[in-house]
């Protein structure tokens, strides 16, 4: 039996790769993009501690891997969904680049922790 998206009023099925998330492709990509936006603001505004930087890097890798599994699973995806997936990959890449830039802004010898 197909698992349905856990988002309120969404009747879309959840691909096998996203069953642990209980989200359809659309809502998964929206959630990833929202999280990326929040993390990007976090890295721009303050000195992000090293531990948090590692958490963000892990998030990027984990979400990117899930997204790659969905994109290459052989599902029939509409062109709009493919474009959304590509945009989400770009968002993840931009977050990583932003994190790298933020790390360069920190003074030498400072870890960002207080």
Phi and psi in radians as a Rosetta constraint file:
Dihedral C 1 N 2 CA 2 C 2 CIRCULARHARMONIC -1.234 0.35
Dihedral N 2 CA 2 C 2 N 3 CIRCULARHARMONIC 2.449 0.35
Dihedral C 2 N 3 CA 3 C 3 CIRCULARHARMONIC -1.529 0.35
Dihedral N 3 CA 3 C 3 N 4 CIRCULARHARMONIC 2.333 0.35
Dihedral C 3 N 4 CA 4 C 4 CIRCULARHARMONIC -1.705 0.35
Dihedral N 4 CA 4 C 4 N 5 CIRCULARHARMONIC 2.656 0.35
Dihedral C 4 N 5 CA 5 C 5 CIRCULARHARMONIC -0.988 0.35
Dihedral N 5 CA 5 C 5 N 6 CIRCULARHARMONIC 2.440 0.35
Dihedral C 5 N 6 CA 6 C 6 CIRCULARHARMONIC -1.445 0.35
Dihedral N 6 CA 6 C 6 N 7 CIRCULARHARMONIC -0.086 0.35
Dihedral C 6 N 7 CA 7 C 7 CIRCULARHARMONIC -1.227 0.35
Dihedral N 7 CA 7 C 7 N 8 CIRCULARHARMONIC 2.369 0.35
Dihedral C 7 N 8 CA 8 C 8 CIRCULARHARMONIC -0.938 0.35
Dihedral N 8 CA 8 C 8 N 9 CIRCULARHARMONIC 2.288 0.35
Dihedral C 8 N 9 CA 9 C 9 CIRCULARHARMONIC 1.211 0.35
Dihedral N 9 CA 9 C 9 N 10 CIRCULARHARMONIC 0.173 0.35
Dihedral C 9 N 10 CA 10 C 10 CIRCULARHARMONIC -1.725 0.35
Dihedral N 10 CA 10 C 10 N 11 CIRCULARHARMONIC 2.233 0.35
Dihedral C 10 N 11 CA 11 C 11 CIRCULARHARMONIC -1.878 0.35
Dihedral N 11 CA 11 C 11 N 12 CIRCULARHARMONIC 0.149 0.35
Dihedral C 11 N 12 CA 12 C 12 CIRCULARHARMONIC -1.269 0.35
Dihedral N 12 CA 12 C 12 N 13 CIRCULARHARMONIC 2.605 0.35
Dihedral C 12 N 13 CA 13 C 13 CIRCULARHARMONIC -1.425 0.35
Dihedral N 13 CA 13 C 13 N 14 CIRCULARHARMONIC 2.724 0.35
Dihedral C 13 N 14 CA 14 C 14 CIRCULARHARMONIC -1.723 0.35
Dihedral N 14 CA 14 C 14 N 15 CIRCULARHARMONIC 2.174 0.35
Dihedral C 14 N 15 CA 15 C 15 CIRCULARHARMONIC -1.143 0.35
Dihedral N 15 CA 15 C 15 N 16 CIRCULARHARMONIC 2.711 0.35
Dihedral C 15 N 16 CA 16 C 16 CIRCULARHARMONIC -0.949 0.35
Dihedral N 16 CA 16 C 16 N 17 CIRCULARHARMONIC -0.691 0.35
Dihedral C 16 N 17 CA 17 C 17 CIRCULARHARMONIC -1.129 0.35
Dihedral N 17 CA 17 C 17 N 18 CIRCULARHARMONIC -0.379 0.35
Dihedral C 17 N 18 CA 18 C 18 CIRCULARHARMONIC -1.893 0.35
Dihedral N 18 CA 18 C 18 N 19 CIRCULARHARMONIC 0.185 0.35
Dihedral C 18 N 19 CA 19 C 19 CIRCULARHARMONIC -1.023 0.35
Dihedral N 19 CA 19 C 19 N 20 CIRCULARHARMONIC -0.630 0.35
Dihedral C 19 N 20 CA 20 C 20 CIRCULARHARMONIC -1.147 0.35
Dihedral N 20 CA 20 C 20 N 21 CIRCULARHARMONIC -0.478 0.35
Dihedral C 20 N 21 CA 21 C 21 CIRCULARHARMONIC -1.516 0.35
Dihedral N 21 CA 21 C 21 N 22 CIRCULARHARMONIC -0.387 0.35
Dihedral C 21 N 22 CA 22 C 22 CIRCULARHARMONIC 1.020 0.35
Dihedral N 22 CA 22 C 22 N 23 CIRCULARHARMONIC 0.659 0.35
Dihedral C 22 N 23 CA 23 C 23 CIRCULARHARMONIC -2.283 0.35
Dihedral N 23 CA 23 C 23 N 24 CIRCULARHARMONIC 2.543 0.35
Dihedral C 23 N 24 CA 24 C 24 CIRCULARHARMONIC -1.285 0.35
Dihedral N 24 CA 24 C 24 N 25 CIRCULARHARMONIC 3.005 0.35
Dihedral C 24 N 25 CA 25 C 25 CIRCULARHARMONIC -1.040 0.35
Dihedral N 25 CA 25 C 25 N 26 CIRCULARHARMONIC -0.803 0.35
Dihedral C 25 N 26 CA 26 C 26 CIRCULARHARMONIC -1.009 0.35
Dihedral N 26 CA 26 C 26 N 27 CIRCULARHARMONIC -0.911 0.35
Dihedral C 26 N 27 CA 27 C 27 CIRCULARHARMONIC -1.252 0.35
Dihedral N 27 CA 27 C 27 N 28 CIRCULARHARMONIC -0.497 0.35
Dihedral C 27 N 28 CA 28 C 28 CIRCULARHARMONIC -1.141 0.35
Dihedral N 28 CA 28 C 28 N 29 CIRCULARHARMONIC -0.836 0.35
Dihedral C 28 N 29 CA 29 C 29 CIRCULARHARMONIC -1.122 0.35
Dihedral N 29 CA 29 C 29 N 30 CIRCULARHARMONIC -0.682 0.35
Dihedral C 29 N 30 CA 30 C 30 CIRCULARHARMONIC -1.091 0.35
Dihedral N 30 CA 30 C 30 N 31 CIRCULARHARMONIC -0.733 0.35
Dihedral C 30 N 31 CA 31 C 31 CIRCULARHARMONIC -1.145 0.35
Dihedral N 31 CA 31 C 31 N 32 CIRCULARHARMONIC -0.719 0.35
Dihedral C 31 N 32 CA 32 C 32 CIRCULARHARMONIC -1.118 0.35
Dihedral N 32 CA 32 C 32 N 33 CIRCULARHARMONIC -0.788 0.35
Dihedral C 32 N 33 CA 33 C 33 CIRCULARHARMONIC -1.122 0.35
Dihedral N 33 CA 33 C 33 N 34 CIRCULARHARMONIC -0.658 0.35
Dihedral C 33 N 34 CA 34 C 34 CIRCULARHARMONIC -1.158 0.35
Dihedral N 34 CA 34 C 34 N 35 CIRCULARHARMONIC -0.775 0.35
Dihedral C 34 N 35 CA 35 C 35 CIRCULARHARMONIC -1.090 0.35
Dihedral N 35 CA 35 C 35 N 36 CIRCULARHARMONIC -0.718 0.35
Dihedral C 35 N 36 CA 36 C 36 CIRCULARHARMONIC -1.074 0.35
Dihedral N 36 CA 36 C 36 N 37 CIRCULARHARMONIC -0.732 0.35
Dihedral C 36 N 37 CA 37 C 37 CIRCULARHARMONIC -1.090 0.35
Dihedral N 37 CA 37 C 37 N 38 CIRCULARHARMONIC -0.740 0.35
Dihedral C 37 N 38 CA 38 C 38 CIRCULARHARMONIC -1.131 0.35
Dihedral N 38 CA 38 C 38 N 39 CIRCULARHARMONIC -0.753 0.35
Dihedral C 38 N 39 CA 39 C 39 CIRCULARHARMONIC -1.190 0.35
Dihedral N 39 CA 39 C 39 N 40 CIRCULARHARMONIC -0.629 0.35
Dihedral C 39 N 40 CA 40 C 40 CIRCULARHARMONIC -1.097 0.35
Dihedral N 40 CA 40 C 40 N 41 CIRCULARHARMONIC -0.782 0.35
Dihedral C 40 N 41 CA 41 C 41 CIRCULARHARMONIC -1.070 0.35
Dihedral N 41 CA 41 C 41 N 42 CIRCULARHARMONIC -0.704 0.35
Dihedral C 41 N 42 CA 42 C 42 CIRCULARHARMONIC -1.066 0.35
Dihedral N 42 CA 42 C 42 N 43 CIRCULARHARMONIC -0.725 0.35
Dihedral C 42 N 43 CA 43 C 43 CIRCULARHARMONIC -1.322 0.35
Dihedral N 43 CA 43 C 43 N 44 CIRCULARHARMONIC -0.440 0.35
Dihedral C 43 N 44 CA 44 C 44 CIRCULARHARMONIC -1.387 0.35
Dihedral N 44 CA 44 C 44 N 45 CIRCULARHARMONIC -0.689 0.35
Dihedral C 44 N 45 CA 45 C 45 CIRCULARHARMONIC -1.330 0.35
Dihedral N 45 CA 45 C 45 N 46 CIRCULARHARMONIC -0.698 0.35
Dihedral C 45 N 46 CA 46 C 46 CIRCULARHARMONIC -2.316 0.35
Dihedral N 46 CA 46 C 46 N 47 CIRCULARHARMONIC 2.984 0.35
Dihedral C 46 N 47 CA 47 C 47 CIRCULARHARMONIC -1.362 0.35
Dihedral N 47 CA 47 C 47 N 48 CIRCULARHARMONIC 1.936 0.35
Dihedral C 47 N 48 CA 48 C 48 CIRCULARHARMONIC -1.388 0.35
Dihedral N 48 CA 48 C 48 N 49 CIRCULARHARMONIC 2.165 0.35
Dihedral C 48 N 49 CA 49 C 49 CIRCULARHARMONIC -1.058 0.35
Dihedral N 49 CA 49 C 49 N 50 CIRCULARHARMONIC 2.676 0.35
Dihedral C 49 N 50 CA 50 C 50 CIRCULARHARMONIC -0.975 0.35
Dihedral N 50 CA 50 C 50 N 51 CIRCULARHARMONIC -0.717 0.35
Dihedral C 50 N 51 CA 51 C 51 CIRCULARHARMONIC -1.062 0.35
Dihedral N 51 CA 51 C 51 N 52 CIRCULARHARMONIC -0.705 0.35
Dihedral C 51 N 52 CA 52 C 52 CIRCULARHARMONIC -1.208 0.35
Dihedral N 52 CA 52 C 52 N 53 CIRCULARHARMONIC -0.660 0.35
Dihedral C 52 N 53 CA 53 C 53 CIRCULARHARMONIC -1.040 0.35
Dihedral N 53 CA 53 C 53 N 54 CIRCULARHARMONIC -0.738 0.35
Dihedral C 53 N 54 CA 54 C 54 CIRCULARHARMONIC -1.125 0.35
Dihedral N 54 CA 54 C 54 N 55 CIRCULARHARMONIC -0.674 0.35
Dihedral C 54 N 55 CA 55 C 55 CIRCULARHARMONIC -1.080 0.35
Dihedral N 55 CA 55 C 55 N 56 CIRCULARHARMONIC -0.742 0.35
Dihedral C 55 N 56 CA 56 C 56 CIRCULARHARMONIC -1.158 0.35
Dihedral N 56 CA 56 C 56 N 57 CIRCULARHARMONIC -0.746 0.35
Dihedral C 56 N 57 CA 57 C 57 CIRCULARHARMONIC -1.065 0.35
Dihedral N 57 CA 57 C 57 N 58 CIRCULARHARMONIC -0.721 0.35
Dihedral C 57 N 58 CA 58 C 58 CIRCULARHARMONIC -1.115 0.35
Dihedral N 58 CA 58 C 58 N 59 CIRCULARHARMONIC -0.731 0.35
Dihedral C 58 N 59 CA 59 C 59 CIRCULARHARMONIC -1.022 0.35
Dihedral N 59 CA 59 C 59 N 60 CIRCULARHARMONIC -0.821 0.35
Dihedral C 59 N 60 CA 60 C 60 CIRCULARHARMONIC -1.040 0.35
Dihedral N 60 CA 60 C 60 N 61 CIRCULARHARMONIC -0.831 0.35
Dihedral C 60 N 61 CA 61 C 61 CIRCULARHARMONIC -1.141 0.35
Dihedral N 61 CA 61 C 61 N 62 CIRCULARHARMONIC -0.758 0.35
Dihedral C 61 N 62 CA 62 C 62 CIRCULARHARMONIC -1.141 0.35
Dihedral N 62 CA 62 C 62 N 63 CIRCULARHARMONIC -0.835 0.35
Dihedral C 62 N 63 CA 63 C 63 CIRCULARHARMONIC -1.198 0.35
Dihedral N 63 CA 63 C 63 N 64 CIRCULARHARMONIC -0.660 0.35
Dihedral C 63 N 64 CA 64 C 64 CIRCULARHARMONIC -1.098 0.35
Dihedral N 64 CA 64 C 64 N 65 CIRCULARHARMONIC -0.708 0.35
Dihedral C 64 N 65 CA 65 C 65 CIRCULARHARMONIC -1.145 0.35
Dihedral N 65 CA 65 C 65 N 66 CIRCULARHARMONIC -0.774 0.35
Dihedral C 65 N 66 CA 66 C 66 CIRCULARHARMONIC -1.056 0.35
Dihedral N 66 CA 66 C 66 N 67 CIRCULARHARMONIC -0.751 0.35
Dihedral C 66 N 67 CA 67 C 67 CIRCULARHARMONIC -1.120 0.35
Dihedral N 67 CA 67 C 67 N 68 CIRCULARHARMONIC -0.698 0.35
Dihedral C 67 N 68 CA 68 C 68 CIRCULARHARMONIC -1.124 0.35
Dihedral N 68 CA 68 C 68 N 69 CIRCULARHARMONIC -0.683 0.35
Dihedral C 68 N 69 CA 69 C 69 CIRCULARHARMONIC -1.109 0.35
Dihedral N 69 CA 69 C 69 N 70 CIRCULARHARMONIC -0.722 0.35
Dihedral C 69 N 70 CA 70 C 70 CIRCULARHARMONIC -1.129 0.35
Dihedral N 70 CA 70 C 70 N 71 CIRCULARHARMONIC -0.792 0.35
Dihedral C 70 N 71 CA 71 C 71 CIRCULARHARMONIC -1.180 0.35
Dihedral N 71 CA 71 C 71 N 72 CIRCULARHARMONIC -0.469 0.35
Dihedral C 71 N 72 CA 72 C 72 CIRCULARHARMONIC -1.941 0.35
Dihedral N 72 CA 72 C 72 N 73 CIRCULARHARMONIC 0.260 0.35
Dihedral C 72 N 73 CA 73 C 73 CIRCULARHARMONIC -1.428 0.35
Dihedral N 73 CA 73 C 73 N 74 CIRCULARHARMONIC -0.056 0.35
Dihedral C 73 N 74 CA 74 C 74 CIRCULARHARMONIC 1.468 0.35
Dihedral N 74 CA 74 C 74 N 75 CIRCULARHARMONIC 0.252 0.35
Dihedral C 74 N 75 CA 75 C 75 CIRCULARHARMONIC -1.277 0.35
Dihedral N 75 CA 75 C 75 N 76 CIRCULARHARMONIC 2.640 0.35
Dihedral C 75 N 76 CA 76 C 76 CIRCULARHARMONIC -1.418 0.35
Dihedral N 76 CA 76 C 76 N 77 CIRCULARHARMONIC 1.893 0.35
Dihedral C 76 N 77 CA 77 C 77 CIRCULARHARMONIC -1.955 0.35
Dihedral N 77 CA 77 C 77 N 78 CIRCULARHARMONIC 2.397 0.35
Dihedral C 77 N 78 CA 78 C 78 CIRCULARHARMONIC -1.210 0.35
Dihedral N 78 CA 78 C 78 N 79 CIRCULARHARMONIC 2.832 0.35
Dihedral C 78 N 79 CA 79 C 79 CIRCULARHARMONIC -1.064 0.35
Dihedral N 79 CA 79 C 79 N 80 CIRCULARHARMONIC -0.623 0.35
Dihedral C 79 N 80 CA 80 C 80 CIRCULARHARMONIC -1.118 0.35
Dihedral N 80 CA 80 C 80 N 81 CIRCULARHARMONIC -0.724 0.35
Dihedral C 80 N 81 CA 81 C 81 CIRCULARHARMONIC -1.185 0.35
Dihedral N 81 CA 81 C 81 N 82 CIRCULARHARMONIC -0.704 0.35
Dihedral C 81 N 82 CA 82 C 82 CIRCULARHARMONIC -1.062 0.35
Dihedral N 82 CA 82 C 82 N 83 CIRCULARHARMONIC -0.746 0.35
Dihedral C 82 N 83 CA 83 C 83 CIRCULARHARMONIC -1.116 0.35
Dihedral N 83 CA 83 C 83 N 84 CIRCULARHARMONIC -0.697 0.35
Dihedral C 83 N 84 CA 84 C 84 CIRCULARHARMONIC -1.114 0.35
Dihedral N 84 CA 84 C 84 N 85 CIRCULARHARMONIC -0.735 0.35
Dihedral C 84 N 85 CA 85 C 85 CIRCULARHARMONIC -1.091 0.35
Dihedral N 85 CA 85 C 85 N 86 CIRCULARHARMONIC -0.793 0.35
Dihedral C 85 N 86 CA 86 C 86 CIRCULARHARMONIC -1.086 0.35
Dihedral N 86 CA 86 C 86 N 87 CIRCULARHARMONIC -0.697 0.35
Dihedral C 86 N 87 CA 87 C 87 CIRCULARHARMONIC -1.115 0.35
Dihedral N 87 CA 87 C 87 N 88 CIRCULARHARMONIC -0.672 0.35
Dihedral C 87 N 88 CA 88 C 88 CIRCULARHARMONIC -1.195 0.35
Dihedral N 88 CA 88 C 88 N 89 CIRCULARHARMONIC -0.674 0.35
Dihedral C 88 N 89 CA 89 C 89 CIRCULARHARMONIC -1.019 0.35
Dihedral N 89 CA 89 C 89 N 90 CIRCULARHARMONIC -0.781 0.35
Dihedral C 89 N 90 CA 90 C 90 CIRCULARHARMONIC -1.077 0.35
Dihedral N 90 CA 90 C 90 N 91 CIRCULARHARMONIC -0.706 0.35
Dihedral C 90 N 91 CA 91 C 91 CIRCULARHARMONIC -1.076 0.35
Dihedral N 91 CA 91 C 91 N 92 CIRCULARHARMONIC -0.756 0.35
Dihedral C 91 N 92 CA 92 C 92 CIRCULARHARMONIC -1.101 0.35
Dihedral N 92 CA 92 C 92 N 93 CIRCULARHARMONIC -0.743 0.35
Dihedral C 92 N 93 CA 93 C 93 CIRCULARHARMONIC -1.124 0.35
Dihedral N 93 CA 93 C 93 N 94 CIRCULARHARMONIC -0.719 0.35
Dihedral C 93 N 94 CA 94 C 94 CIRCULARHARMONIC -1.132 0.35
Dihedral N 94 CA 94 C 94 N 95 CIRCULARHARMONIC -0.666 0.35
Dihedral C 94 N 95 CA 95 C 95 CIRCULARHARMONIC -1.075 0.35
Dihedral N 95 CA 95 C 95 N 96 CIRCULARHARMONIC -0.777 0.35
Dihedral C 95 N 96 CA 96 C 96 CIRCULARHARMONIC -1.093 0.35
Dihedral N 96 CA 96 C 96 N 97 CIRCULARHARMONIC -0.760 0.35
Dihedral C 96 N 97 CA 97 C 97 CIRCULARHARMONIC -1.091 0.35
Dihedral N 97 CA 97 C 97 N 98 CIRCULARHARMONIC -0.711 0.35
Dihedral C 97 N 98 CA 98 C 98 CIRCULARHARMONIC -1.117 0.35
Dihedral N 98 CA 98 C 98 N 99 CIRCULARHARMONIC -0.696 0.35
Dihedral C 98 N 99 CA 99 C 99 CIRCULARHARMONIC -1.103 0.35
Dihedral N 99 CA 99 C 99 N 100 CIRCULARHARMONIC -0.733 0.35
Dihedral C 99 N 100 CA 100 C 100 CIRCULARHARMONIC -1.100 0.35
Dihedral N 100 CA 100 C 100 N 101 CIRCULARHARMONIC -0.737 0.35
Dihedral C 100 N 101 CA 101 C 101 CIRCULARHARMONIC -1.108 0.35
Dihedral N 101 CA 101 C 101 N 102 CIRCULARHARMONIC -0.723 0.35
Dihedral C 101 N 102 CA 102 C 102 CIRCULARHARMONIC -1.099 0.35
Dihedral N 102 CA 102 C 102 N 103 CIRCULARHARMONIC -0.671 0.35
Dihedral C 102 N 103 CA 103 C 103 CIRCULARHARMONIC -1.138 0.35
Dihedral N 103 CA 103 C 103 N 104 CIRCULARHARMONIC -0.606 0.35
Dihedral C 103 N 104 CA 104 C 104 CIRCULARHARMONIC -1.225 0.35
Dihedral N 104 CA 104 C 104 N 105 CIRCULARHARMONIC -0.463 0.35
Dihedral C 104 N 105 CA 105 C 105 CIRCULARHARMONIC -1.309 0.35
Dihedral N 105 CA 105 C 105 N 106 CIRCULARHARMONIC -0.348 0.35
Dihedral C 105 N 106 CA 106 C 106 CIRCULARHARMONIC -1.279 0.35
Dihedral N 106 CA 106 C 106 N 107 CIRCULARHARMONIC 2.405 0.35
Dihedral C 106 N 107 CA 107 C 107 CIRCULARHARMONIC -1.071 0.35
Dihedral N 107 CA 107 C 107 N 108 CIRCULARHARMONIC 2.575 0.35
Dihedral C 107 N 108 CA 108 C 108 CIRCULARHARMONIC -1.063 0.35
Dihedral N 108 CA 108 C 108 N 109 CIRCULARHARMONIC 2.371 0.35
Dihedral C 108 N 109 CA 109 C 109 CIRCULARHARMONIC 1.572 0.35
Dihedral N 109 CA 109 C 109 N 110 CIRCULARHARMONIC -0.068 0.35
Dihedral C 109 N 110 CA 110 C 110 CIRCULARHARMONIC -1.869 0.35
Dihedral N 110 CA 110 C 110 N 111 CIRCULARHARMONIC 2.367 0.35
Dihedral C 110 N 111 CA 111 C 111 CIRCULARHARMONIC -1.716 0.35
Dihedral N 111 CA 111 C 111 N 112 CIRCULARHARMONIC -0.152 0.35
Dihedral C 111 N 112 CA 112 C 112 CIRCULARHARMONIC 1.598 0.35
Dihedral N 112 CA 112 C 112 N 113 CIRCULARHARMONIC -0.171 0.35
Dihedral C 112 N 113 CA 113 C 113 CIRCULARHARMONIC -1.660 0.35
Dihedral N 113 CA 113 C 113 N 114 CIRCULARHARMONIC 2.676 0.35
